[in-house]
Each structure stands twice: as structure tokens, then as C-alpha cells.
Amino acid sequence: MNFDSFLEKVREHHSLQLPFVIYRHPGEKLVKGQLQPNNIIEYINDFQEKGFVFAPFNSQKRAIVFSFASAEAISVEQESFQVNLKKREYKEEQQEQDRYEKLINKTIDTIKASGLEKVVISRKKEIELETEPFLYFKRLLELYPEAMVYCWYHPLVGMWIGATPETLVKTEGRRLKTMALAGTQVFNNTKEVSWKEKEKEEQAIVTRAIVDGLSQIAEVSNLQVGEPHTVRAGNVLHLKTNVSATYETSGLKKIIKKLHPTPAVCGLPYEMAYDYILTKENYDRSYYTGYLGELNFQHTKNRNPRRRNVENSAYQSVSKQTNLYVNLRCMQVFDNRLEVYVGGGITKDSQPKSEWEETQRKAETMQQVL
């Protein structure tokens, strides 16, 4: 099966209005697919399920799972192709900018007058056009090799496409990895940049919250925190800190519940920021800033047959992995329009106009593949 026939198979499945997900992990070339045989919606209960998870921002709502057991699994190596992009402006009404900046001003005043440290304020940008989701998926694969690129569909929920740079949690065996990702500036052909104190503090807030949260879980031990460093995500740069630990597999549900939603998409203190978003943001984020990915995936790895003490054994090892990503840089796709979701972290030092411009830059990740 080549890449075009892979996509054609998915198109045919989609034409039957049956659920599917196609995706590629960051830094890899293997594109995977899970084709569901019916449109029944299954939900996560105890995080012992094995499947592809799609979870909303609202942690009170249930996460959907496409079961590995019931799905037809397909895969193909990604093929490179020329992406010819034309710079297009998808302008918004002035009233949308005024509305967003007014909310940012109100949020800054609330932060200054309360115990809030940070709140992530988001919005969705509507673009009217005849959509081509599988073409967008191909372009995202080519343009963002270090992102988790996906196209997810369920006829009772809709279609979502994204290229997210942020890991929620990765596990293999008893090893656990996550990250703190915050702070944003434009990428201008170099990652050698300086960061303002506002951006450094925003990133430090996220790191502290993740470490403090994991420290409260009895099944987590040996926490290690890396140094902040600059990473690229499309046309913007972020500050990133890697966090690792060991854990007992029985604690996976606690870990995911503690990490989601992260301060990078919600704020701090968590309860205050979460309530503020649900009451003041004035729209439903749906699956934007939720999470998605493989839960309890059986991974087979070939071992080196020359190693000692492997007589009478197969040269393979099987491990259980979970690879979940925060659903950033994403859009919901309809027949004749798109809804692109973007946001930014607001602190007492934020500038409303700059925050608006930041969301415009983040929207370009999706817009440039249209």
C-alpha cells in the first residue's frame, strides 16, 4: 500500500460515515490509521482501555475511545511531496478583535484583583470555504515533521484536524515523560532568541504546577526536571521544559486526571482558572485543548540478536505505551467552513493587542494549509 492508496481507503471509509483516525507521531515517518466498523460511541472509564483517545477540554465530560480490538489497523510510510502554498489573508471582523481584547482587559483586571496568576483565554476563528480535509492532512504532515499530526472523525461528533507540538504524557513500561510548554514569539529563521521576563515566568508557572501535581501522586517517583529551552512549533517558538519520572501503572488514571487540563491551556490556580474559562470565555472549546492519542498501545520492538543470553528466545520485546498529546493548533472541519481554535496565556503583564496578534500567528499554522 502506498500513501495515495492509504488515503483513498480512508476516504472510502469516510464516505460510509464511519469513524476513523489517521495520525503520525512527532519525528516519525509511519502514518497509522484506525478504521472503526460502526458508529457506536465508546467512552473511557478507568484508563485500562486500549485504543485511540479523544478527550474534550471540559474534564467533567467523557473521553471517546476508538478500541484497538474492534478497529481495522492500517499504516504506511509517509511520502514527501511538494507543498505549494499561497499566502492568504483570512481577515476577521473588527468586532471580533474588539470582543477578544475587551475580554483580555477584563481578565487582566481580575488577575490583579484576585489570587489568579494566569488564565488561558481562547477563541475560534471561522473561515468559509469548500474544505478538503485529506489535502490539509497531507500538507500538515509535510510542513510539521515535529508535531503530532492527526485527522479524527466520528459522524456523531464531527471531524477534527491538527498538528500539535505539546505532549500531555508518554509512558513506556514504568517510565513516564511529560513537558511544560509556554511562552510564544515569532520564529524568524533562528531559535537563538531572548525571552522576556513575562514569558519566562509564564513557563516557570506551568513547570511548577506540573511538578507539584505529579509529586502528590503516590504512584509517581524519581521526578526529574530539565532546563527550559527553545523549541519551534510551525511559525512560532515556545519555551519547553522536559519532566520525567517512574510510576506504577495502576496510577495512570490519576496522572492523566492531574495533568489535564495543563496550566498551559487552563491557568493557575487550576480551580480558579478553570471556572473563569467556563464562565467568561463565552463559547464551548469542545475538543480544543483536550487531549488525544494512543492509550495502552502494545509496541513490539526488535532486539539485537547478537546480545548475550537470548538463546531460545524471540528477538522481540513487547511493551505497553501511552502517547497522549494536548490538542493545540487544531480546527474542526465542516463541508463549507472551518473553525480554527487559538488562545494564549494571560498574566498581569499581558498587553491585549499583543495577545490578539499572538492568536493570529498561531492560527497561521492551520491557515497556511488551506
C-alpha positions in Angstrom: 0.0 0.0 0.0 1.4 3.4 -1.0 0.4 6.7 0.6 -2.2 7.6 -2.0 -4.0 4.2 -1.7 -3.8 4.6 2.1 -5.7 7.9 1.9 -8.1 6.5 -0.7 -9.0 3.7 1.7 -9.7 6.2 4.4 -11.8 8.4 2.0 -14.0 5.4 1.2 -14.4 4.7 4.9 -15.4 8.3 5.5 -17.9 8.2 2.6 -19.7 5.5 4.5 -19.8 7.9 7.5 -17.8 5.5 9.7 -15.4 6.7 12.4 -11.6 6.8 11.8 -8.4 8.4 12.9 -5.2 8.7 11.0 -2.1 10.1 12.6 1.7 10.4 12.8 3.8 10.8 15.9 6.4 13.7 16.1 9.7 12.9 14.4 8.4 9.7 12.7 7.5 8.7 9.2 5.0 6.0 9.9 1.4 7.1 9.4 -1.1 5.0 11.3 -4.9 4.5 10.9 -7.7 3.0 12.9 -10.9 2.4 11.0 -13.9 1.7 13.1 -16.6 -0.8 11.9 -19.6 1.1 13.3 -20.7 4.5 14.6 -21.2 3.4 18.2 -19.5 5.8 20.6 -17.4 4.2 23.3 -16.1 6.1 26.3 -13.1 5.8 28.7 -13.9 4.5 32.1 -10.8 3.5 34.1 -8.0 4.2 31.6 -7.3 0.5 31.3 -8.9 0.5 27.9 -6.7 0.0 24.8 -7.4 2.4 22.0 -7.1 5.9 20.5 -8.5 8.5 22.9 -10.1 11.8 22.0 -11.0 13.9 25.1 -12.6 17.4 25.4 -11.2 20.3 27.4 -14.0 20.1 29.9 -12.7 17.4 32.3 -16.3 16.7 33.5 -17.2 15.4 30.1 -16.2 11.9 29.0 -13.4 11.0 26.6 -14.1 9.0 23.5 -12.1 5.9 22.6 -11.7 4.0 19.4 -10.9 0.5 20.5 -7.9 -1.2 19.0 -9.7 -4.5 19.3 -12.6 -3.6 17.1 -10.7 -1.3 14.6 -9.0 -2.2 11.3 -5.4 -1.1 11.7 -3.6 0.3 8.7 -0.3 2.0 8.2 2.0 3.4 5.6 5.3 5.3 5.3 4.9 9.0 4.8 5.8 10.1 1.3 7.3 13.5 0.7 5.7 15.9 -1.8 5.9 19.5 -2.8 3.7 21.8 -0.9 2.9 24.9 -2.9 1.4 27.4 -0.6 -0.1 30.8 -1.4 -0.2 33.4 1.4 -3.8 34.2 2.0 -5.4 36.6 4.4 -8.4 35.3 6.3 -9.5 38.5 8.0 -11.9 38.8 10.8 -14.5 41.4 11.7 -13.2 44.2 13.8 -15.8 43.4 16.4 -14.2 40.0 17.0 -10.9 41.7 17.8 -12.7 44.3 20.0 -14.5 41.5 21.8 -11.3 39.5 22.4 -9.3 42.4 23.6 -12.1 43.5 25.9 -12.1 40.0 27.5 -8.3 40.2 27.9 -8.6 43.6 29.6 -11.2 42.2 31.9 -9.0 39.1 32.6 -6.0 41.2 33.5 -8.1 43.3 35.9 -9.4 40.1 37.5 -5.9 38.7 37.9 -4.7 41.9 39.6 -7.6 41.9 42.0 -7.6 38.2 42.9 -5.4 35.2 43.5 -5.2 34.2 39.9 -1.7 34.0 38.4 -2.5 33.1 34.9 -5.6 32.3 32.7 -5.5 31.0 29.2 -8.1 32.8 27.0 -9.0 31.3 23.7 -11.3 31.8 20.8 -12.3 30.3 17.5 -11.8 31.8 14.0 -14.4 30.9 11.4 -13.4 30.6 7.8 -15.8 29.9 5.0 -14.6 27.8 2.1 -15.1 24.4 0.4 -13.0 22.2 2.5 -10.5 19.4 1.5 -9.6 17.6 4.8 -7.3 14.9 3.4 -5.3 17.5 1.5 -4.9 19.5 4.7 -3.7 16.4 6.5 -1.1 15.7 3.8 0.2 19.2 3.9 0.4 19.2 7.7 2.5 16.0 7.6 5.0 17.7 5.3 5.1 21.1 7.0 5.3 20.0 10.6 7.5 16.9 11.0 8.0 17.5 14.8 4.3 17.7 15.5 1.6 15.1 16.3 -0.4 15.4 13.1 -3.9 13.8 13.0 -7.3 13.7 11.3 -10.1 12.3 13.6 -13.7 11.7 12.6 -16.9 10.4 14.1 -20.2 11.1 12.3 -21.9 11.9 15.6 -19.2 14.3 16.7 -17.5 15.7 13.6 -14.1 16.0 12.0 -11.0 17.5 13.7 -7.6 18.0 12.2 -4.4 19.3 14.0 -0.7 19.5 14.3 0.1 19.8 18.0 3.6 20.4 19.5 2.7 19.5 23.1 2.9 16.1 24.8 0.5 15.5 27.7 2.1 12.3 28.8 4.2 9.5 27.3 4.8 6.2 29.1 6.7 3.0 28.3 6.8 0.3 30.9 7.2 2.2 34.1 8.8 5.3 32.6 6.9 8.5 32.3 7.6 11.7 30.4 5.7 15.0 30.1 6.6 18.6 29.3 5.8 22.2 30.3 5.3 24.3 27.2 4.6 28.0 27.4 5.7 31.4 26.1 5.4 32.4 22.5 7.2 34.5 20.0 7.5 34.6 16.2 10.1 32.3 14.5 12.4 34.4 12.3 14.8 31.7 10.9 16.6 31.1 14.2 15.9 29.5 17.6 18.7 31.7 19.2 16.4 34.2 20.8 15.9 36.1 24.1 12.8 35.7 26.2 11.1 38.4 28.2 10.5 38.0 31.9 6.8 37.7 31.3 7.3 34.7 29.1 9.9 33.1 31.4 7.6 33.4 34.3 4.7 32.1 32.4 6.7 29.0 31.5 8.0 28.6 35.1 4.4 28.7 36.4 3.5 25.8 34.1 6.6 23.8 35.1 6.0 24.3 38.9 2.3 23.2 38.5 3.2 20.0 36.7 5.9 19.0 39.1 3.8 19.9 42.2 0.9 17.9 40.7 2.9 14.8 40.0 4.6 15.0 43.4 1.2 14.5 45.0 0.6 11.1 43.3 1.9 8.2 45.4 2.5 6.0 42.3 5.0 8.6 40.9 8.6 8.7 42.0 12.1 9.8 40.9 10.9 13.1 39.4 13.5 14.8 37.2 13.2 18.3 35.7 15.2 19.6 32.7 16.3 23.1 31.8 14.0 25.4 29.8 14.9 25.5 26.2 13.5 27.0 23.0 11.6 24.8 20.5 9.9 25.6 17.2 6.2 24.9 16.5 5.4 26.0 13.0 5.9 29.7 12.7 6.2 30.3 16.4 8.7 29.5 19.2 8.0 28.2 22.7 9.9 27.6 25.9 9.9 24.0 26.8 10.9 22.0 30.0 11.1 18.2 30.0 9.8 16.4 33.0 10.4 12.6 33.6 9.6 10.1 36.4 9.0 6.5 37.1 5.5 5.3 38.0 3.3 2.4 38.9 1.0 1.5 36.0 -2.0 1.4 38.4 -1.6 5.2 38.8 -2.1 6.1 35.1 -5.7 7.4 35.6 -4.5 9.6 38.5 -1.7 11.0 36.4 -3.9 11.9 33.4 -6.5 13.4 35.6 -3.8 15.5 37.4 -2.2 16.7 34.2 -5.4 17.6 32.3 -6.0 20.3 31.6 -2.5 21.6 32.0 -1.7 25.2 33.2 -0.5 25.8 29.6 -4.1 25.6 28.4 -6.0 26.5 31.5 -4.1 28.5 34.1 -3.3 28.8 37.8 -4.5 28.2 40.4 -6.2 25.5 38.5 -9.7 25.6 40.0 -10.0 29.4 39.7 -8.7 29.5 36.2 -10.9 26.6 35.1 -14.0 28.2 36.5 -13.1 31.5 35.0 -12.8 29.9 31.5 -16.1 28.1 31.7 -18.0 31.2 32.8 -16.2 34.1 31.0 -14.9 32.7 27.7 -18.4 32.7 26.2 -18.1 29.7 23.9 -17.5 25.9 24.1 -13.9 24.8 23.5 -15.2 21.3 22.7 -12.1 19.2 21.9 -9.7 22.1 21.6 -7.1 22.0 24.5 -8.4 18.5 25.3 -6.1 15.6 24.6 -5.7 12.7 22.1 -3.5 9.7 21.3 -2.8 6.1 22.0 -3.8 4.6 25.3 -2.1 1.3 26.4 -0.8 0.5 22.9 1.2 -2.7 22.6 4.5 -1.8 21.0 6.8 -4.5 19.5 10.5 -3.7 19.2 13.1 -5.9 17.6 16.1 -6.6 19.8 19.7 -7.1 18.8 20.1 -10.9 18.2 23.8 -10.6 18.9 23.3 -9.7 22.5 24.2 -12.4 25.0 21.7 -14.6 26.9 19.0 -14.6 24.3 19.2 -18.2 23.3 15.9 -19.9 22.7 14.0 -16.6 22.8 12.4 -14.5 20.1 14.3 -11.4 19.1 11.5 -9.1 20.0 10.3 -7.3 23.1 6.7 -6.1 23.7 6.0 -3.1 25.8 2.8 -1.2 26.7 2.9 2.5 25.7 0.7 5.5 26.1 1.2 8.6 23.9 -1.1 11.4 24.6 -0.9 15.0 23.2 -2.6 18.2 24.1 -5.0 19.2 21.3 -3.4 22.5 20.1 -3.1 24.0 16.6 -6.3 22.4 15.5 -9.5 23.0 13.6 -12.9 21.5 13.2 -13.8 20.8 9.6 -17.3 21.2 8.1 -18.3 20.9 4.4 -18.3 24.6 3.7 -16.4 26.1 6.6 -13.7 25.7 9.2 -13.4 26.7 12.8 -9.7 27.3 13.8 -9.0 27.3 17.6 -6.4 29.5 19.1 -5.5 31.1 22.5 -2.8 32.5 24.8 -1.8 32.7 28.4 -2.8 35.9 30.2 -0.9 37.3 33.2 -1.0 40.7 34.9 1.7 41.9 32.4 -0.2 41.0 29.2 -1.0 43.5 26.5 -4.4 43.0 24.9 -3.3 43.9 21.4 -0.2 41.7 21.6 -2.3 38.8 22.8 -4.7 39.3 19.8 -1.7 39.3 17.4 -0.4 36.1 19.0 -3.6 34.3 18.3 -3.4 35.4 14.7 0.1 34.0 14.4 -1.0 30.7 15.9 -3.9 30.5 13.5 -1.4 30.6 10.6 -0.4 27.0 11.4 -3.7 25.8 10.2 -4.5 28.6 7.7 -1.4 28.1 5.6 -2.5 24.6 4.5 -5.9 25.7 3.3 
